[in-house]
């Protein structure tokens, strides 16, 4: 069953346009309160009379509008609201659980630019909501919920958590040995002018590293703009200029990580996942002998893990699906090529800062340069291209596109693979192929992209049949 409002990572869209309006945020909050409190039999997870929700946000200007609207919606349903201010998405997951809240909300569009925004919702256990629960909320959004409104004496109130960032930093510091320090290391940290602009520099400073911070001057409009995990050029340049040991790039809500070695080379999530999985496996930390990744992860990662006695289990794209598979199968490490790395024993979602902390700990303990540690396997040539399409169209249903995909799969055969999918957050068709022959990979990607573009062209009008004179 297709969901109406929720995509692969919550509800997302252009701020102040449906569905990212204050009115919609109010309705989402009210519907979420009703859905989750009905699920819990009307009882608070914290055992208190008044139910609680924690609301975090990144640094977009529209976060203020959506934050206040959601607070009003929750309060109208009798819930107390805790505001954190700008804070990483994984911090909301952690604090929802450690503060015994019933609901956690993060207002963010992750790696998108400031014009967009989104709403991510966590249950009391810190995990993102299931598809089934999101469908329940969607059904309630479009209903009249006035019958659920409590008496005026039971309307909720809002307060602010002044030490939310400090709580989060201290929590993830506990994931490494207390005696470990990064003394003698120079680290450049790019916070994407986003949610981690305070937390990230503080974390590495407290671990005694020399920290060079960039992307830490948010103004409500510059989040992810030419910086962060999706635009690493500034970080790569800064690492070289400052003669740093490595660089850390986070995205707008700090749930993903891309790193840069001392030579200025970019290190993606697949390499980080390979390093951390094998290291944890040798330490006896791994559960189930398997790593969970998505269909986007490089075939080279899968081949490398096999040489280390580990399996790669793939899911559809989205860290929520990685997490769901990990939870269902009992695995505790997973991630995405885009930089979401999940350590389920610590955080129930991708955490860029935790992943950076764990990775730098491996580098520090090895005594080697970052380039020697982070380039774990040789990736197969992989090409990804995006084709934008007009909303309302269904390019993947076009016969020409289907034929192009089938032809590409036949050409690659057993020496590679093809993946074509619609983005869950934008009107884009993502075309990916990989294989041992880079030229062939490029050819098949180009062919599919041309077919997708052609599917959007207006079809020639049928000419009326001419009858013989």
C-alpha positions, 0 to 999 in steps of 0.5 A: 500500500502506497503511503500518502505523505511519508517517504523513505525518511519521514515527510519532506518537501519545500518549506511553507508549501504543502506538505511542509506547512504549519497547518500540516505540521500541526495535524501531523503532531495531533495524528502522531499523538493519537496513533502512538498513545492509542498504541500504548493504551493511553499510558506514558512510557515514563509512567507519568500522568502527562505524556512527553514528546521531545522535538529537535531541529536543524538550523533551517529558518523554517524549523522555527515555524514547524517546531512551534506548530508541532508543539501546539499540536502535541500540547493540544493532545495533552502532551508536554513538549521538550525543545532541544534547539539545533541538535543532530538527528541521532541525538533525538533518537537517544534522548527520546529513549534516555529521557523516557519520552513517548515520542521523538521528532526531528525537524530536518531535510537532512542533506537537502538545501535550506528551502526544503524541510522534513519531519522524522518521527521516533517511537519511545524506543528511539527507532524510526516508526514502522511503515504500518505506524506511518500509514496509521498516522496518515489515516488520522491526519485526514480525520477530524480529531477533535473528539480526542482533545482533552479537557483544558486542565490537561493541555500540555506545556513546553520547556527547553532542555538546556544541556541536550547537546552535552548529554548527547556528546557524553553519551557517544563518548562512552562508546570508546575506551575512557583512556583513549585520546586523539592527542597529536591529531589535527582534525578538520570538521565540516558541520555543513552549517547544520545541526552539529555545529556545536556538538562536533567541534566539542566532541573532538576538542574534548578528546584532545584533538586539534580541531579546525572547524568549518561550516559552523556559521549557520544563518538559516539559509546556508545549511548544506550549501557547498559544504558538508557530506554532499559537497566535500570540496571545501573540506578536502581543500582545508585538510591539505591547507592545514596539513591535517591528519584527516577530515570529517564531513557531516550533513545537515542533521549529522546522521551521515559521515563522509571522511577525507584522508590526509591526502585530501581523498574522499572516503565514502560510507562503504569504505567506512563500513568495511573498516568498522565491520572488520575491526569490530568482528576481530574484537568479537563485537559483531553479531550474526556474522553479517553486515547490513547495507543497501542495494547501493553499496559497491559490489567490491564491499560485498566481495571484500567482506566475504574474504573476511568471513562476513556476509553482506545483507542488502535492503532497499535504500534508506537507513530505516530499512537497514535498521529494520533488517538489523533489528529483525535479524539480530545484527548490530552493524549496518550502513549506507554508501552515502555515509549512514553508519549504524551501531545498534548497540549505541544508537537506533539510527545512523549517527555521523559523529558516532561513526567518526568517533569509532573510525578515528579511534581505529586510526589513532590505535593503528599508529598509521596514516588515515590513507593507509587505514581508510582505503580498505578495498578496491571498489568496482567502477560504479556510476550513478546518475540522476534524471529529474522528471515532472511530478505526476509522471511514472517513468519506470512504467514506460516501456522504453525505460523497461526495455533499456533496463533489460538490455543493460542487465543483459550486457553486464551479465554476471560481471556487474549489476544495474539498479534503477529506482525512484528517489523517495524524497525528490522527483528523481530517477536514480540510475546506478550500474557497476561492474568490472568494465568501466566503459561498459558501465558508463554505456549502460547508465547513459542508455537508461538515462536517455530512455528516462529522458525520452519518456518525459517528452510529449508523444507525437499526436496520432495522425488521422487515417486518410481514406483513399480518394 
